[in-house]
């Protein structure tokens, strides 16, 4: 697994306010009047409009990118919410220039989406934005900005029917807003961000509880002040174990052997469609040793803290193996990219101009046996698949007509094994 050497950032909020009519683009605070900014639009009759054109009672801006899997999955939900609330709300996906995607890139994604799902992606989309992203700074997507009657109300990481109803009725106190966070400075110790600072001589820090002021981040860093460092900021227990034992993240449930009886603690390790909501932990260990030695120390610390032992073991297990039967049938039309392997649709599912790994990832999320790619395909392909991907026979029937085959066979697979610890050793 490739380890990062810088801190990964998920979400960002900035604050200070400006009134409507001012021409600068300083970040806004909740309660500020939102300036009437110009918008460049696609998937809409007019290519240019101002924000005030959308006179709906509630405008929800969604900072997004088609490269964001969660964003792509939310298109159907946002379409349905727009239809449900009709003229009371206006949902506007916003593609910022900081995502480096052009208007033509977004048009191509929308075109491909509509070909896969007729009637889908009904929302006008703001493209090549350079103003809204300064008024509402962000460093991760999706991120939602709620504007009611021209006033910036709140910022969230999600949008639901209940959230919309609450905002329309001025009941926002129960909505989980996106926290204000700062970057984690690798040249400082995590103790600087806790209520009670720890002794600077402490060899490692492991403390329960989310530090909402910091972005989630994990990895190994070279610290010029304190030596090499292994860090996990606002990480799940599963994320801590995966980092310490060099397990691939995300894992699939068919790669985990959990003998601890603590399934909930490791739910987030599984590459699933569900959202993990905690608990979160923070860990830091710094030393003048190599990263392998730091990982060993972290393994001991986790065993001692959670009373759980973990290991990565190669075991021969029954698997589904994907192979090529006829290369002449493997083709792609090119240009349009995308797939409908995740969307709630009727009819066949499709992949357009996608690597075969997209299919393998989806099947691993669904199947109890590991799905292994032995196709050795480097080029992208087009595929048509049955709606019910859990029907292996139906999947195989369609794959066989397209030069692929899924067979059950024993294979050596690296499994992530978790067991209760009776003692911990370094």
C-alpha positions as CSV (number, residue, x, y, z in Angstrom):
1,X,0.0,0.0,0.0
2,X,1.3,3.4,-0.9
3,X,1.8,5.6,2.1
4,X,1.3,9.3,2.1
5,X,4.0,11.7,3.2
6,X,1.7,14.6,3.6
7,X,-1.5,15.1,5.5
8,X,-4.7,14.2,3.6
9,X,-7.5,16.8,3.8
10,X,-11.2,16.0,3.6
11,X,-13.2,19.1,4.5
12,X,-12.6,22.8,5.1
13,X,-14.5,25.8,6.3
14,X,-13.3,29.4,6.4
15,X,-15.0,32.4,8.0
16,X,-15.5,36.1,7.9
17,X,-18.4,38.0,6.4
18,X,-19.3,40.4,3.6
19,X,-22.5,42.2,2.6
20,X,-24.3,42.0,-0.7
21,X,-23.0,44.5,-3.2
22,X,-19.4,44.3,-2.2
23,X,-17.1,43.2,-5.1
24,X,-14.5,41.2,-3.2
25,X,-14.8,37.5,-2.5
26,X,-13.9,37.1,1.1
27,X,-15.3,34.0,2.8
28,X,-18.8,34.3,4.3
29,X,-20.1,33.4,7.7
30,X,-23.6,31.9,8.4
31,X,-26.0,34.9,8.6
32,X,-24.2,36.9,5.9
33,X,-26.0,38.1,2.8
34,X,-24.8,36.2,-0.3
35,X,-23.6,38.5,-3.2
36,X,-25.5,38.2,-6.5
37,X,-22.6,36.5,-8.3
38,X,-22.6,35.7,-12.1
39,X,-22.9,32.0,-13.0
40,X,-21.8,30.0,-16.0
41,X,-24.3,27.2,-16.6
42,X,-24.6,23.9,-18.5
43,X,-27.7,21.7,-18.7
44,X,-29.8,24.8,-18.6
45,X,-31.4,27.0,-21.4
46,X,-29.2,30.0,-20.5
47,X,-25.4,29.7,-20.4
48,X,-25.0,32.8,-18.2
49,X,-27.2,33.9,-15.3
50,X,-26.8,35.5,-11.9
51,X,-27.5,33.8,-8.6
52,X,-30.5,36.0,-8.1
53,X,-32.2,34.4,-11.1
54,X,-33.0,31.4,-8.9
55,X,-35.6,33.0,-6.8
56,X,-36.5,29.8,-5.0
57,X,-37.0,30.1,-1.2
58,X,-34.1,27.8,-0.6
59,X,-31.0,27.4,-2.8
60,X,-28.6,24.6,-2.1
61,X,-25.2,24.7,-3.7
62,X,-23.4,21.4,-4.0
63,X,-19.6,21.6,-4.6
64,X,-18.9,18.4,-6.4
65,X,-16.8,16.7,-9.0
66,X,-17.7,13.7,-11.3
67,X,-14.4,12.1,-10.2
68,X,-15.9,11.9,-6.7
69,X,-17.7,8.6,-6.3
70,X,-19.9,9.8,-3.5
71,X,-20.9,12.8,-5.7
72,X,-21.8,10.6,-8.7
73,X,-23.9,8.4,-6.4
74,X,-25.8,11.4,-5.1
75,X,-27.1,12.6,-8.5
76,X,-30.2,10.4,-8.4
77,X,-31.0,11.6,-4.8
78,X,-30.6,15.2,-5.7
79,X,-32.8,14.8,-8.8
80,X,-35.5,13.2,-6.6
81,X,-35.2,15.9,-3.9
82,X,-35.6,18.6,-6.6
83,X,-38.7,17.0,-7.9
84,X,-40.1,16.4,-4.4
85,X,-39.8,20.0,-3.3
86,X,-40.4,21.5,-6.8
87,X,-40.2,25.3,-6.8
88,X,-39.6,25.6,-3.0
89,X,-35.9,24.7,-3.5
90,X,-33.2,24.9,-6.2
91,X,-30.3,22.5,-6.1
92,X,-27.3,23.7,-8.1
93,X,-24.2,21.5,-8.5
94,X,-21.1,23.7,-8.7
95,X,-17.9,22.6,-10.3
96,X,-15.1,24.9,-9.3
97,X,-12.0,25.8,-11.3
98,X,-9.9,24.3,-8.4
99,X,-11.1,20.9,-9.5
100,X,-9.4,21.6,-12.9
101,X,-12.5,20.4,-14.8
102,X,-13.8,22.5,-17.7
103,X,-17.4,23.1,-18.8
104,X,-16.9,20.5,-21.6
105,X,-15.8,17.9,-19.0
106,X,-19.0,18.4,-17.1
107,X,-21.1,18.4,-20.2
108,X,-19.5,15.1,-21.2
109,X,-20.3,13.5,-17.8
110,X,-23.9,14.7,-17.9
111,X,-24.3,13.4,-21.5
112,X,-23.0,10.0,-20.5
113,X,-25.2,9.9,-17.3
114,X,-28.3,10.7,-19.3
115,X,-27.5,7.9,-21.8
116,X,-27.2,5.4,-19.0
117,X,-30.2,6.7,-17.1
118,X,-32.8,8.4,-19.3
119,X,-34.2,11.4,-17.5
120,X,-31.3,11.5,-15.1
121,X,-29.3,14.6,-14.1
122,X,-32.1,17.1,-14.5
123,X,-30.3,19.8,-12.5
124,X,-28.6,22.9,-14.0
125,X,-24.9,22.9,-13.2
126,X,-22.6,25.7,-12.5
127,X,-19.2,25.2,-14.2
128,X,-15.8,26.8,-14.1
129,X,-16.7,28.7,-10.9
130,X,-14.1,31.0,-9.4
131,X,-16.3,33.1,-7.1
132,X,-18.6,30.8,-5.1
133,X,-15.6,28.6,-4.1
134,X,-14.0,31.8,-2.6
135,X,-17.2,32.8,-0.7
136,X,-17.6,29.3,0.6
137,X,-14.0,27.7,0.7
138,X,-13.8,24.0,0.7
139,X,-11.2,21.3,0.3
140,X,-13.3,18.2,-0.1
141,X,-16.5,17.2,-1.9
142,X,-19.4,16.9,-1.7
143,X,-20.1,20.0,0.4
144,X,-23.5,21.7,0.6
145,X,-24.1,25.4,1.1
146,X,-27.6,26.4,2.2
147,X,-28.9,29.8,1.2
148,X,-32.4,30.8,2.3
149,X,-33.9,34.1,1.0
150,X,-30.4,35.3,0.0
151,X,-28.9,34.6,3.5
152,X,-26.1,32.0,4.0
153,X,-27.7,29.6,6.6
154,X,-25.3,26.7,7.1
155,X,-22.9,24.3,5.5
156,X,-23.3,20.5,5.6
157,X,-21.6,17.3,4.3
158,X,-25.0,15.8,3.4
159,X,-28.5,16.7,2.2
160,X,-31.7,14.9,3.2
161,X,-35.5,15.4,3.0
162,X,-35.5,16.1,6.8
163,X,-32.7,18.7,6.4
164,X,-34.6,20.5,3.7
165,X,-37.8,20.5,5.7
166,X,-36.0,21.8,8.8
167,X,-34.3,24.7,7.0
168,X,-37.6,25.7,5.3
169,X,-39.1,25.9,8.8
170,X,-36.1,27.6,10.5
171,X,-35.4,24.5,12.6
172,X,-31.7,24.1,12.0
173,X,-30.5,23.4,15.5
174,X,-30.6,19.6,15.0
175,X,-28.8,19.6,11.7
176,X,-25.3,18.2,11.8
177,X,-23.3,21.1,10.2
178,X,-19.8,20.6,8.7
179,X,-17.3,21.5,11.4
180,X,-14.8,24.3,11.1
181,X,-11.4,22.6,10.8
182,X,-7.8,23.5,10.4
183,X,-4.9,21.7,8.8
184,X,-2.8,19.5,11.0
185,X,0.8,20.9,11.1
186,X,3.1,17.9,11.0
187,X,5.8,19.9,12.8
188,X,3.6,20.1,15.9
189,X,2.4,17.4,18.3
190,X,-1.2,16.3,18.4
191,X,-1.3,17.3,22.0
192,X,-1.4,20.9,21.0
193,X,-5.0,20.3,19.8
194,X,-6.3,18.5,22.9
195,X,-7.9,20.0,25.9
196,X,-5.2,18.6,28.2
197,X,-1.7,18.6,26.8
198,X,0.4,15.5,27.3
199,X,4.0,15.3,28.5
200,X,6.4,16.1,25.6
201,X,8.5,13.1,26.6
202,X,5.6,10.7,26.1
203,X,6.6,8.1,23.5
204,X,3.3,7.9,21.8
205,X,-0.2,9.5,22.0
206,X,-3.4,7.5,21.7
207,X,-6.5,9.1,23.0
208,X,-10.2,8.5,22.3
209,X,-12.4,11.2,20.8
210,X,-12.7,13.2,17.7
211,X,-10.7,16.5,17.4
212,X,-13.3,18.4,15.4
213,X,-10.8,21.2,14.8
214,X,-8.6,19.0,12.6
215,X,-9.1,17.4,9.2
216,X,-9.0,13.6,9.2
217,X,-5.6,12.4,8.0
218,X,-3.4,9.3,8.2
219,X,0.1,8.4,7.1
220,X,3.8,8.4,7.7
221,X,5.6,11.7,7.6
222,X,9.2,12.8,7.9
223,X,9.3,15.3,10.7
224,X,12.5,17.4,10.6
225,X,12.0,18.5,14.2
226,X,11.1,15.2,16.0
227,X,12.1,12.5,13.5
228,X,9.9,10.0,11.6
229,X,6.3,10.0,12.6
230,X,3.2,7.8,12.2
231,X,0.0,9.8,12.5
232,X,-3.7,9.1,12.4
233,X,-6.0,12.1,12.9
234,X,-9.7,11.5,13.5
235,X,-9.4,7.9,12.4
236,X,-11.7,5.0,13.0
237,X,-10.4,2.0,14.9
238,X,-10.4,0.1,11.7
239,X,-8.3,2.8,10.0
240,X,-5.8,2.6,12.8
241,X,-5.4,-1.2,12.5
242,X,-5.2,-0.9,8.7
243,X,-2.4,1.7,8.9
244,X,-0.4,-0.3,11.5
245,X,-0.6,-3.6,9.7
246,X,-0.2,-2.3,6.2
247,X,-3.6,-3.6,5.2
248,X,-5.2,-2.1,2.0
249,X,-7.8,0.5,2.6
250,X,-10.6,0.2,1.8
251,X,-10.9,-3.5,2.6
252,X,-13.8,-5.6,1.5
253,X,-15.9,-7.7,3.9
254,X,-14.8,-10.8,2.0
255,X,-11.2,-10.1,3.0
256,X,-11.8,-9.8,6.7
257,X,-11.8,-12.6,9.3
258,X,-13.1,-11.0,12.4
259,X,-13.0,-13.3,15.5
260,X,-13.2,-10.5,18.0
261,X,-17.0,-10.2,18.5
262,X,-16.5,-6.5,17.9
263,X,-18.0,-6.2,14.4
264,X,-19.2,-2.6,15.0
265,X,-15.7,-1.4,15.8
266,X,-14.5,-2.4,12.3
267,X,-17.6,-1.6,10.2
268,X,-15.8,1.2,8.4
269,X,-12.9,-1.0,7.2
270,X,-15.4,-2.6,4.9
271,X,-15.8,-1.0,1.5
272,X,-19.6,-0.7,1.7
273,X,-22.4,1.7,0.7
274,X,-23.0,2.7,4.3
275,X,-21.7,5.8,6.1
276,X,-19.4,5.4,9.2
277,X,-20.2,7.8,12.0
278,X,-17.6,7.0,14.6
279,X,-16.2,6.6,17.1
280,X,-13.0,8.3,16.0
281,X,-9.5,8.2,17.5
282,X,-6.2,10.1,17.2
283,X,-2.8,8.4,17.3
284,X,0.7,9.7,17.1
285,X,4.1,8.1,17.5
286,X,7.4,9.8,16.8
287,X,10.8,8.3,17.0
288,X,14.3,8.2,15.4
289,X,13.6,4.9,13.8
290,X,12.4,3.6,10.4
291,X,8.7,3.4,9.5
292,X,8.7,-0.4,10.0
293,X,9.8,0.1,13.6
294,X,7.1,2.7,14.1
295,X,4.5,0.4,12.7
296,X,5.6,-2.3,15.1
297,X,5.2,0.1,18.0
298,X,1.7,1.1,16.8
299,X,0.7,-2.6,16.5
300,X,1.6,-3.0,20.2
301,X,-0.2,0.2,21.2
302,X,-3.4,-0.9,19.5
303,X,-3.2,-4.4,21.0
304,X,-2.8,-2.9,24.4
305,X,-5.5,-0.3,24.0
306,X,-8.2,-2.3,22.2
307,X,-7.2,-5.8,23.4
308,X,-7.4,-6.9,19.8
309,X,-4.6,-8.6,17.8
310,X,-4.5,-8.2,14.0
311,X,-2.4,-9.7,11.2
312,X,-2.3,-9.9,7.4
313,X,-2.2,-13.6,6.4
314,X,-2.2,-15.2,3.0
315,X,-4.7,-18.0,2.9
316,X,-6.0,-20.2,0.2
317,X,-9.8,-19.4,-0.1
318,X,-12.5,-20.0,-2.6
319,X,-12.8,-17.0,-4.9
320,X,-14.5,-15.7,-8.0
321,X,-11.8,-15.3,-10.7
322,X,-12.4,-13.0,-13.7
323,X,-10.6,-14.1,-16.8
324,X,-10.6,-13.3,-20.6
325,X,-12.1,-15.8,-23.0
326,X,-12.1,-13.8,-26.2
327,X,-10.1,-10.6,-26.6
328,X,-11.9,-9.8,-29.9
329,X,-15.1,-9.2,-28.0
330,X,-13.5,-6.7,-25.7
331,X,-14.2,-3.2,-27.1
332,X,-15.0,0.4,-26.1
333,X,-16.7,3.1,-28.0
334,X,-14.4,5.7,-26.4
335,X,-15.3,9.3,-25.5
336,X,-18.1,8.7,-23.0
337,X,-17.0,7.4,-19.6
338,X,-19.1,6.2,-16.7
339,X,-21.1,3.3,-15.3
340,X,-24.5,2.5,-13.8
341,X,-23.2,-0.2,-11.5
342,X,-24.3,1.7,-8.4
343,X,-27.4,3.7,-9.3
344,X,-30.9,2.5,-8.4
345,X,-32.2,1.8,-12.0
346,X,-34.3,-0.7,-13.9
347,X,-33.0,-2.6,-16.8
348,X,-29.5,-3.6,-17.6
349,X,-26.4,-2.0,-16.1
350,X,-23.6,-0.7,-18.2
351,X,-20.0,0.4,-18.2
352,X,-18.7,2.8,-20.8
353,X,-15.0,3.2,-21.4
354,X,-14.0,1.9,-18.0
355,X,-11.2,-0.3,-16.6
356,X,-12.3,-3.8,-15.6
357,X,-11.2,-2.9,-12.1
358,X,-14.5,-0.9,-11.8
359,X,-16.5,-4.1,-12.2
360,X,-14.2,-6.0,-9.8
361,X,-14.6,-3.4,-7.1
362,X,-18.3,-3.4,-7.4
363,X,-18.6,-7.2,-7.2
364,X,-16.2,-7.3,-4.2
365,X,-18.7,-5.0,-2.4
366,X,-21.5,-7.4,-3.1
367,X,-20.1,-10.9,-3.0
368,X,-19.1,-13.0,0.0
369,X,-16.2,-14.6,-1.8
370,X,-13.2,-12.5,-3.0
371,X,-13.4,-11.4,-6.6
372,X,-10.0,-11.5,-8.3
373,X,-8.9,-9.8,-11.5
374,X,-6.8,-12.2,-13.7
375,X,-7.7,-10.5,-17.0
376,X,-4.4,-8.6,-17.3
377,X,-6.4,-6.0,-19.3
378,X,-4.8,-2.5,-19.5
379,X,-7.3,-0.8,-21.8
380,X,-10.7,0.4,-20.9
381,X,-13.8,-1.6,-22.1
382,X,-17.6,-1.4,-22.5
383,X,-19.8,-3.9,-20.7
384,X,-23.5,-4.6,-20.3
385,X,-24.6,-6.5,-17.2
386,X,-27.8,-7.6,-15.6
387,X,-29.6,-5.4,-13.2
388,X,-29.2,-7.9,-10.3
389,X,-25.5,-8.2,-9.9
390,X,-25.9,-10.7,-7.1
391,X,-27.2,-13.2,-9.7
392,X,-23.8,-14.8,-10.5
393,X,-25.3,-17.0,-13.3
394,X,-26.9,-14.0,-15.0
395,X,-23.7,-12.0,-14.7
396,X,-21.7,-14.8,-16.2
397,X,-24.3,-15.3,-19.0
398,X,-23.8,-11.7,-20.1
399,X,-20.0,-11.6,-19.5
400,X,-19.5,-14.7,-21.6
401,X,-21.0,-12.9,-24.7
402,X,-18.5,-10.1,-24.1
403,X,-15.3,-12.1,-23.8
404,X,-15.1,-12.5,-20.0
405,X,-15.8,-15.3,-17.6
406,X,-16.3,-15.4,-13.8
407,X,-15.4,-18.8,-12.3
408,X,-15.1,-20.1,-8.8
409,X,-11.7,-21.4,-7.9
410,X,-9.3,-21.6,-4.8
411,X,-6.7,-18.8,-4.8
412,X,-4.1,-17.5,-2.2
413,X,-5.6,-14.2,-0.9
414,X,-4.3,-11.8,1.7
415,X,-6.8,-11.8,4.5
416,X,-7.0,-9.3,7.4
417,X,-7.4,-11.4,10.6
418,X,-8.7,-9.9,13.8
419,X,-8.8,-11.8,17.1
420,X,-9.1,-11.1,20.8
421,X,-5.7,-10.6,22.4
422,X,-4.7,-12.4,25.6
423,X,-1.4,-10.6,25.7
424,X,0.5,-8.0,23.7
425,X,4.1,-8.3,22.6
426,X,6.4,-6.0,20.6
